[in-house]
Amino acid sequence: MSEFLKQWGEAAYTTIGFFWMALWAFILGYIISSMIQIFVTEKRMQRTMGKDESKSVLLGTFFGFISSSCSFAALASAKSLFKKGASFVSSIAFLLASTNLVIELGIIISIFLGWQFVVGEYMGGLLLILISWILIRTVNPIKLIEEARKNLEGQEDDEMSDNQDWKKQIQQENSWARVARKYKMEWQMVWKDVTVGFTIAGIVAVFVPDSFFQTLFINSGQGNTDFTFLEILEHVIVGPVAAFLTFIGSMGNIPLAALLFGKGVSFAGVMAFIFSDLVVFPVLRINAKYYGWKMSIFILFLLFTALIGASLVLHYSFDLMSILPDPSQVKFQDKDHFKIDYTFYLNISFLAISAFLIYLGFFKRKDVEHSMSEMAPKSPFLESVLKYAAYICYVWLVGGLIVKFFIK
């Protein structure tokens, strides 16, 4: 019993340490995302994208890059762009860019996994778009696209005003109050995923033995970097399958990805796991509600094939350039998360900025008008499960910290 209590306390402490490491990055990323969503509206994006496929794919990628990293917001925006006339491939490009190329995700990855994974994330995001584009042009699913557009007829979109030029908006206090409210919404969208994801990461780090990962991912193990092609392929396939069975968002998955890499899973397998936030069951169901089950299954096939290809290309490209990351660089349990260093000062600074935004948006300018962005239709059952799972995580964390610091 005493050993379990010790591990419980260590797991809770590790989870809090993980979150402390990433807190300033979350705040910075969501502030940037909120600013962009207020000053660059969906209408402006659609007008700029136009009808030319090559141009629209490039612009869809760019607009995805500067948008929110929340999968549910990205799904709704991609659907709206497609409904308003954007090509199917440019909508997919936007969707992939908004979940793989966003700034905040890159910052979190750099904290937990290092620069090679950041490069892999952004290069991989572009590869995902390129492979998907090639597959769509090759398969040319005209009937599926037509059926998908018909399924969208009659569905209402959230229309946001964009009468003012963004240069004028950025100088107005009420615009920044709207940014503050959007910032709150960003946290509302991810708090459950982040809570569950970081708690699971702490539990896995302490309780799950290396032998489990060596069984799940063939020939993995600390210190092993020599994999055959078939072993790497197995890692690349198992990673998304494991992600498919969960519904934790991309931001919450990063500490789990770091743990997988630290346990000896190949670079390709970890990248495939990170890329898998759009091949999980809730996304499959939402796409079916938007476009119909046939198109939803096609999108699943498209993205799953693209992430396998992108992960393999990244692994062997990095191997050829001798820049594959070293798994030994990922060490969490022996790390002092709460020492006075740059992380401490960044967290304090960005918490102060958050406090100012809350004051501006909800106290000083609480009368400001703010339209709610459209979100993909989440399953009430799954959301309830995730919400109560998050509450259980909080109980677990508080209990673990009490055990660690007050029960000897």
C-alpha positions in Angstrom: 0.0 0.0 0.0 2.8 2.4 0.9 4.4 1.8 -2.6 1.1 2.7 -4.3 0.7 5.9 -2.2 4.2 6.9 -3.1 3.5 6.3 -6.9 0.2 8.1 -6.6 1.9 11.2 -5.2 4.6 11.0 -7.8 2.1 10.7 -10.6 0.1 13.7 -9.5 3.2 15.8 -9.0 4.4 14.8 -12.5 1.1 15.8 -14.0 1.2 19.2 -12.3 4.8 19.6 -13.4 3.9 18.8 -17.0 1.2 21.5 -17.0 3.5 24.0 -15.4 6.1 23.4 -18.1 3.5 24.2 -20.8 1.3 26.9 -19.1 2.9 29.9 -20.7 2.8 28.3 -24.1 -0.9 27.5 -23.8 -1.6 31.1 -22.8 0.6 32.6 -25.6 -0.9 30.3 -28.2 -4.5 30.9 -27.3 -4.0 34.7 -27.1 -2.6 34.7 -30.6 -5.3 32.4 -31.8 -8.0 34.6 -30.2 -6.6 37.7 -31.8 -6.5 36.1 -35.3 -10.1 34.8 -35.0 -11.3 38.3 -34.0 -9.4 40.3 -36.6 -9.4 37.8 -39.5 -13.0 36.5 -40.0 -14.2 33.5 -41.9 -15.9 35.8 -44.5 -12.5 37.5 -45.2 -10.9 34.1 -45.6 -13.5 32.9 -48.1 -13.3 36.1 -50.2 -9.5 35.9 -50.4 -9.4 32.2 -51.2 -11.2 32.5 -54.5 -12.0 29.6 -56.9 -8.5 28.7 -58.3 -7.6 25.3 -56.7 -3.8 25.8 -56.4 -4.3 29.3 -54.9 -7.1 28.2 -52.6 -5.1 25.2 -51.3 -2.2 27.6 -50.5 -4.5 30.1 -48.9 -6.4 27.4 -47.0 -3.1 26.2 -45.6 -2.1 29.7 -44.6 -5.5 30.5 -43.0 -5.3 27.1 -41.2 -1.9 28.0 -39.9 -3.1 31.2 -38.2 -6.4 29.7 -36.9 -7.4 27.9 -33.7 -5.8 24.5 -33.0 -9.1 23.1 -31.5 -10.2 20.2 -33.7 -13.9 21.0 -33.2 -13.5 24.6 -34.2 -11.4 23.6 -37.2 -14.0 21.0 -38.3 -16.8 23.7 -38.2 -14.7 26.3 -40.0 -13.6 23.8 -42.7 -17.3 22.8 -43.2 -18.4 26.4 -43.5 -15.7 27.2 -46.0 -16.6 24.2 -48.1 -20.3 25.0 -47.9 -19.7 28.6 -49.1 -17.9 27.4 -52.2 -14.3 26.5 -51.3 -13.1 23.4 -53.1 -13.0 20.1 -51.1 -9.2 19.9 -51.3 -8.8 23.5 -50.0 -11.1 22.7 -47.1 -9.1 19.6 -46.2 -5.9 21.8 -46.5 -7.4 24.3 -44.0 -8.5 21.5 -41.7 -5.0 19.8 -41.7 -3.2 23.1 -41.3 -5.4 24.3 -38.4 -4.7 21.2 -36.4 -1.0 20.6 -37.4 0.6 23.9 -38.4 -0.7 26.2 -35.6 1.8 28.2 -33.6 0.7 27.0 -30.1 1.1 23.4 -31.0 4.6 24.0 -32.2 5.5 25.7 -28.9 4.1 22.9 -26.8 6.0 20.3 -28.9 9.3 22.2 -28.5 8.9 22.1 -24.7 8.2 18.4 -24.4 10.0 16.9 -27.4 12.6 19.3 -28.9 13.3 21.1 -32.1 13.4 18.0 -34.3 9.7 17.2 -33.6 8.8 20.9 -34.2 10.4 20.6 -37.6 8.7 17.3 -38.1 5.3 18.7 -37.1 5.5 21.6 -39.6 7.1 19.6 -42.4 4.7 16.7 -41.7 1.7 19.1 -41.8 2.7 20.2 -45.3 3.2 16.6 -46.3 -0.2 15.7 -45.0 -1.8 18.4 -47.2 0.3 17.4 -50.3 -0.4 13.7 -50.0 -4.1 14.4 -49.4 -4.2 16.7 -52.5 -2.6 14.0 -54.6 -5.0 11.3 -53.3 -8.0 13.5 -54.0 -6.8 14.3 -57.5 -6.1 10.6 -58.1 -9.4 9.2 -56.7 -11.4 12.2 -57.9 -14.5 11.5 -55.7 -16.9 13.8 -57.6 -20.1 12.1 -56.5 -19.1 12.0 -52.9 -18.3 15.8 -53.0 -21.7 16.5 -54.6 -23.5 14.4 -52.0 -21.5 16.2 -49.3 -22.6 19.6 -50.5 -26.2 18.4 -50.7 -26.0 17.2 -47.1 -24.9 20.7 -46.1 -27.9 22.4 -47.7 -30.2 23.9 -45.1 -27.6 23.9 -42.3 -27.2 27.3 -40.8 -23.9 29.0 -40.3 -22.9 31.5 -37.7 -22.5 34.8 -39.5 -20.0 37.2 -37.9 -19.8 40.9 -38.8 -16.6 42.1 -40.5 -17.6 45.5 -41.7 -14.6 47.2 -40.1 -11.0 47.0 -41.4 -8.8 45.0 -39.0 -6.3 47.9 -38.8 -9.0 50.0 -37.2 -10.3 47.2 -35.1 -6.9 46.5 -33.5 -6.9 50.1 -32.2 -10.2 49.8 -30.4 -10.6 48.7 -26.8 -13.8 46.8 -27.4 -12.0 44.7 -30.0 -9.5 43.6 -27.4 -12.5 42.9 -25.0 -13.8 40.5 -27.7 -10.3 39.0 -27.9 -10.6 38.4 -24.1 -13.9 36.6 -24.5 -12.6 34.5 -27.4 -9.6 33.7 -25.2 -12.0 32.4 -22.5 -13.8 30.3 -25.1 -10.5 28.8 -26.2 -9.9 27.5 -22.7 -13.5 26.3 -22.4 -12.9 24.2 -25.6 -9.8 22.4 -24.3 -9.8 22.3 -20.5 -11.3 18.8 -20.3 -8.9 17.4 -23.0 -5.9 19.0 -21.4 -6.9 17.9 -17.9 -7.4 14.2 -18.9 -4.4 14.1 -21.3 -1.9 15.5 -18.8 -3.3 13.4 -15.9 -3.0 10.2 -18.1 0.6 11.2 -19.0 1.5 11.5 -15.3 -0.1 8.1 -14.5 1.6 6.4 -17.5 5.0 8.0 -16.6 4.9 6.4 -13.1 2.7 3.3 -13.2 3.0 1.8 -16.7 6.2 -0.4 -17.1 8.4 -0.2 -20.2 7.4 -3.8 -21.0 3.9 -2.7 -21.9 5.2 -0.3 -24.6 7.7 -2.9 -25.8 4.7 -5.3 -26.4 2.5 -2.7 -28.0 5.2 -1.2 -30.2 7.5 -4.0 -31.6 11.2 -3.8 -30.6 10.7 -0.5 -28.8 12.7 0.1 -25.6 14.9 2.8 -24.1 18.1 3.2 -26.0 16.9 1.4 -29.1 16.9 3.4 -32.3 17.6 0.7 -34.9 14.3 -0.4 -36.4 13.5 -2.4 -39.6 11.0 -0.9 -42.1 8.3 -3.4 -40.9 8.8 -2.4 -37.3 8.6 1.3 -38.1 5.4 0.6 -40.2 3.9 -1.2 -37.2 4.7 1.8 -35.0 3.1 4.1 -37.5 -0.1 2.0 -37.7 -0.4 1.3 -33.9 0.0 5.0 -33.0 -3.2 6.2 -34.8 -5.1 3.1 -33.7 -4.3 3.9 -30.1 -5.3 7.5 -30.6 -8.5 6.4 -32.4 -9.7 4.8 -29.1 -9.3 8.0 -27.2 -10.9 11.5 -27.6 -8.1 13.6 -26.2 -7.2 16.7 -28.3 -3.9 17.4 -29.9 -2.6 19.7 -27.1 -3.4 17.1 -24.5 -1.7 14.4 -26.5 1.7 16.0 -26.6 2.9 14.8 -23.1 1.7 11.3 -24.0 3.7 11.5 -27.3 6.8 12.6 -25.3 6.3 9.6 -23.0 6.0 7.2 -26.0 9.2 8.6 -27.4 10.9 8.3 -24.0 9.8 4.7 -23.8 11.6 3.9 -27.1 8.8 4.3 -29.7 10.3 5.3 -33.1 10.2 8.9 -34.4 7.8 7.8 -37.1 5.5 6.2 -34.6 5.4 9.2 -32.3 4.8 11.6 -35.3 1.9 9.3 -36.4 0.4 9.5 -32.9 0.6 13.3 -33.0 -0.9 13.5 -36.4 -3.9 11.3 -35.4 -6.2 14.0 -33.8 -8.4 14.0 -36.9 -8.8 10.2 -37.2 -10.4 9.7 -33.8 -14.0 8.5 -33.4 -15.6 11.8 -32.4 -14.2 13.4 -35.6 -15.5 10.5 -37.7 -19.0 11.0 -36.3 -18.9 14.8 -36.7 -17.9 14.5 -40.4 -20.7 11.9 -40.9 -23.2 14.4 -39.5 -21.9 17.2 -41.8 -21.3 15.3 -45.0 -22.8 11.8 -44.7 -21.1 8.5 -43.7 -19.6 7.7 -47.1 -17.7 11.0 -47.2 -16.7 10.6 -43.5 -15.2 7.2 -44.2 -13.4 8.6 -47.3 -11.9 11.4 -45.2 -10.8 8.9 -42.6 -9.1 6.8 -45.3 -7.6 10.0 -46.8 -6.1 11.3 -43.6 -5.0 7.9 -42.3 -3.2 7.1 -45.5 -1.6 10.6 -45.6 -0.4 10.4 -42.0 1.2 7.0 -42.6 3.0 8.4 -45.7 4.0 11.6 -44.0 5.4 9.8 -40.9 7.5 7.4 -43.0 8.8 10.1 -45.2 9.8 12.2 -42.2 11.5 9.3 -40.4 13.7 8.3 -43.4 14.4 11.9 -44.4 15.6 12.7 -40.9 17.6 9.5 -40.8 19.2 10.4 -44.1 20.2 13.8 -42.7 21.3 12.2 -39.4 19.0 14.4 -37.3 16.7 11.8 -35.8 16.1 12.9 -32.2 17.6 10.9 -29.3 15.0 9.3 -26.9 17.3 9.9 -23.9 16.6 13.6 -24.2 13.1 13.0 -22.8 13.3 12.7 -19.0 10.4 13.9 -16.9 10.4 12.1 -13.5 13.8 13.3 -12.4 13.1 16.9 -13.6 12.7 19.8 -11.2 9.6 21.4 -12.8 9.2 24.2 -10.3 12.6 25.8 -10.0 13.1 29.5 -10.5 14.0 29.7 -14.2 12.7 31.1 -17.5 9.6 28.9 -17.3 8.7 30.4 -13.9 9.0 34.0 -15.1 7.2 33.3 -18.4 4.3 31.7 -16.5 4.0 34.6 -14.1 4.1 37.1 -17.0 1.5 35.4 -19.1 -0.8 34.8 -16.0 -0.7 38.5 -15.5 -1.6 39.1 -19.1 -4.5 36.6 -18.7 -5.7 38.5 -15.6 -5.7 41.7 -17.6 -7.7 40.2 -20.4 -10.2 38.8 -18.0 -10.6 42.2 -16.4 -10.9 43.9 -19.7 -13.4 41.5 -21.3 -15.6 40.6 -18.3 -15.4 43.6 -15.9 -14.4 46.8 -17.6 -16.1 46.1 -21.0 -18.6 43.5 -20.0 -21.2 45.1 -22.3 -19.2 44.4 -25.4 -21.0 42.4 -28.1 -19.4 39.1 -29.1 -20.7 36.5 -31.5 -20.0 32.8 -30.6 -18.0 31.0 -33.2 -19.6 27.9 -34.7 -18.4 24.6 -33.2 -18.7 21.2 -34.5 -21.7 19.2 -33.0 -20.1 17.3 -30.1 -21.7 14.2 -28.7 -23.5 15.1 -25.4 -22.6 11.6 -24.1 -18.9 11.8 -24.9 -18.7 15.3 -23.6 -20.3 14.2 -20.3 -17.9 11.3 -20.1 -15.0 13.6 -20.7 -16.3 16.2 -18.2 -16.7 13.7 -15.4 -13.4 12.2 -16.3 -11.8 15.6 -15.8 -13.5 16.0 -12.4 -12.2 12.6 -11.4 -8.7 13.7 -12.5 -8.9 16.8 -10.3 -9.8 14.5 -7.3 -6.9 12.2 -8.2 -4.5 15.1 -8.5 -5.5 16.8 -5.2 -5.4 13.4 -3.4 -2.0 12.6 -4.8 -0.5 16.0 -3.8 -1.9 15.5 -0.3 -0.3 12.1 -0.1 3.0 13.4 -1.4 3.4 16.4 0.9 1.4 15.5 4.0 1.4 11.7 4.4 4.7 10.1 5.0 
